[in-house]
C-alpha cells in the first residue's frame, strides 16, 4: 500500500491552530477571574498562586475538590448554548469546599471535545470565569483536549478541580453538629447538575423536545433546564463569619438528594428530619416527575427538590442566620431539625410539599 498524502496531526483530526485561537479568545474572560495572589498569565504549564496569603491563618488546612457536570452537557450541546455550563462546573466544585468552611482559592478546568471550535470553547470558558467571579475564586489554568474519533465533532465534556483553605479552628463538620440544631435551607436555582440522566430519559420516553414551550415555565423546557447551578460559596463564607461558633456545618445537595447528603455531615447517632411543608417543589421537577411517572422517593434521591445547600445552626442563631442570608439576597428558611437517631428513624423528608 502506497501512502501518497502526508499523514499529519490535522489529517488525524487535531487542529492545533484552532486550539491556539481558542486560547486567545479565552484570555479576556480569564482576566476577570483572578485574585491578587495569582502570579503570571494564562498559557504556562502550571498556574501559580502565592500561598503567602495563608499567613492569615493560624493553622491552615488545604481542602480540594473535583467534579464535572454530568450529562447536562448534552442539554447544552443540543441547545447550542455553551455560555452557562461553566457556571455549573464551578458551583459543583467550589460549593463542596465551603461545606467544611474552606474559602475557595483557585481552580483549574479540563475541557474534552471531539473538534475544537474556538468560539464555542471560549463560551464555555466564559461561563467558568463568570462562575469563578461569583465564587470569589481564581481560574489559574486549564486544558482543552481534542479527541477526534472518541467524541463526535459536537460532543464535549468538562471537569474541574479547586483548592481552598480553612483555619483548623474554623473547620466545620459533624464534630460540631448537635441534637436540636436547626436546618436552614438555601433555595436551588433549578435541577442544578445532577440527575440529568433521569431528565433525558423522561424527555425520550415522553417524546418531549427541548424547544417545547411549557406554560408553567414561561419559556422553553430547554431554557429551564439550562439555568445554571446556584453558587453559594460567598454566602456560606459570610454566614460562617457572621455566626461564629453558632454555625456547625453545611451540606451541598447534589447527587443522592437532600436527606442523603445531609446525613454525610452529621454524627452517626443523629438524623436530619426535613419538613416538606416549608417549601414548594420546583415547577420543572413537578412537571417532569408528573409526565415521567417518577415516584416521589426516587425523585428525592435524584434531584435536589428545591434546596441546593443547607446550614446546620444552633437554634438560638436560626433567625439571625435567615436574616443574614436575606440581607445578601438569599431567601433562606428553616426547613428541619437535627434529632436523635432511633431504630425506626433515619434522615428523611416528612409531610407534604406546599402547593404552588
Number of C-alpha atoms within 10 A of each C-alpha: 3 4 6 6 7 7 9 9 10 10 10 10 16 18 16 13 12 15 19 13 16 21 21 15 19 20 16 13 19 24 15 15 24 21 18 9 15 18 13 12 14 19 15 11 9 12 18 16 17 11 10 8 11 15 9 9 14 11 14 18 16 17 19 18 17 19 18 23 25 16 18 23 23 17 20 20 15 14 14 11 17 22 20 21 28 29 27 24 30 35 28 28 24 33 28 26 26 28 23 22 28 28 25 29 28 27 27 20 23 15 17 18 21 20 22 27 16 18 16 17 23 23 21 21 29 26 22 29 27 21 28 28 19 18 24 19 25 27 30 27 19 21 16 16 17 21 18 16 11 10 15 12 16 15 17 21 18 20 21 23 20 24 21 22 22 23 17 15 12 20 19 23 20 18 12 19 23 19 18 17 25 29 26 23 26 26 21 20 17 23 28 27 26 23 22 21 14 18 21 17 12 18 17 12 10 12 8 13 14 15 12 12 14 14 9 11 13 10 13 16 21 19 18 18 19 23 17 23 25 23 25 22 25 18 17 25 16 14 20 23 13 14 17 11 15 21 28 27 27 31 27 26 27 23 17 18 23 28 21 19 21 26 19 14 23 25 17 12 11 21 22 29 21 22 17 18 15 15 20 15 19 18 16 18 19 16 15 18 18 12 14 17 11 16 10 12 10 12 20 19 18 21 26 31 26 22 25 26 28 27 26 33 29 21 17 11 15 22 14 15 26 19 15 19 18 13 10 12 10 16 14 20 21 21 20 23 20 23 19 15 16 10 5 5 13 19 20 18 19 12 10 13 15 11 8 8
